[in-house]
Each structure stands twice: as structure tokens, then as C-alpha cells.
Amino acid sequence: MYKIKIIPHAQKDLDQLEDRIFAKIKNEIINLSKNPRPYGAIKLSNEEGYRIKIEDYKVLYRINDKIKEIFIYRIEHRKEAYR
């Protein structure tokens, strides 16, 4: 199992979400601890990391396989992602 770490900027993103989408994103983040590269996860080409899509939101994260940690660094609406 991987340990999940959410950096402060991503925590701020989470805090601004509606309860319904927050619950979905939270569940998907928890699932990353079991499978950090789930079906549908895309490796980013312009920066290090991966993204998963949950409805209209993208969760951007990095994986450190050596120490089994996942760093969530952004959670953005698809219109705002990658700007």
C-alpha cells in the first residue's frame, strides 16, 4: 500500500469543492493507495506525474515507488487544469 500525502495547495483545492464531488474525489484518492496507476490514469507529458479524471475534475499527482508514497499536488476543474 502507498501512503497518500496531500500538499497544502491541493488541500485548499479540496476544501473548495461541493460535498458531492468531494466525496467522489476522496474515494478515488483513497483507491490510489492500493493502485497508484489505475485504468484511465494518464502519465503527464509536460511535467512529472499522472492525472486521473473524476467527472469534470482532474487530480494531479506524483508517485515515489521507492518509498511507496503518492503526492497529490493539484485538484482542478478541467477548465483550469494545466494553465
C-alpha positions in Angstrom: 0.0 0.0 0.0 1.1 3.5 -0.8 0.9 6.4 1.6 -1.1 9.4 0.4 0.2 12.9 1.0 -1.7 16.0 0.0 0.3 19.1 -0.3 -1.3 22.3 1.1 -2.3 23.7 -2.3 -4.2 20.6 -3.2 -5.8 20.6 0.3 -7.0 24.1 -0.5 -8.5 22.8 -3.8 -10.3 20.1 -1.9 -11.7 22.5 0.7 -13.4 24.5 -2.0 -15.3 21.5 -3.5 -19.0 20.8 -3.1 -19.7 17.8 -0.8 -20.9 15.5 -3.6 -17.8 15.9 -5.7 -15.5 16.0 -2.6 -16.8 12.5 -1.6 -16.1 11.1 -5.1 -12.6 12.6 -5.3 -11.8 11.4 -1.8 -12.8 7.9 -2.6 -10.6 7.9 -5.8 -7.6 9.3 -3.8 -8.0 6.5 -1.2 -8.1 3.9 -4.1 -4.8 5.3 -5.3 -3.1 3.9 -2.2 -4.0 0.4 -3.4 -3.4 1.0 -7.1 -1.4 4.2 -7.9 -1.8 3.7 -11.7 -5.4 2.7 -12.2 -7.1 2.2 -15.5 -7.6 5.6 -17.1 -4.6 7.3 -15.3 -2.5 9.2 -17.8 1.2 9.9 -17.5 1.7 13.7 -18.0 3.9 14.6 -20.9 4.8 18.2 -19.9 5.7 17.5 -16.3 6.4 14.6 -14.0 3.3 12.9 -12.7 0.0 11.4 -13.5 -3.6 12.5 -13.7 -6.9 10.9 -13.1 -10.2 12.3 -14.1 -13.3 12.4 -11.8 -16.3 13.9 -13.5 -15.1 17.4 -14.6 -12.1 17.4 -12.2 -8.6 16.3 -12.6 -6.4 15.1 -9.8 -2.7 15.6 -10.5 -0.2 13.5 -8.5 3.3 12.1 -8.4 4.4 8.6 -7.4 7.5 7.7 -5.5 7.7 3.9 -5.8 10.9 3.6 -3.7 9.2 4.9 -0.6 5.7 4.0 -1.6 4.2 7.5 -1.4 1.8 9.4 -3.6 1.9 13.2 -3.6 -1.4 14.9 -4.6 -0.4 18.3 -5.8 -3.4 19.7 -7.6 -7.2 19.2 -7.9 -8.7 21.3 -10.6 -11.8 21.7 -12.7 -10.9 20.6 -16.2 -11.2 24.2 -17.4 -8.5 25.3 -15.1 -6.1 22.4 -15.3 -2.7 22.9 -16.9 -2.8 26.7 -17.0 
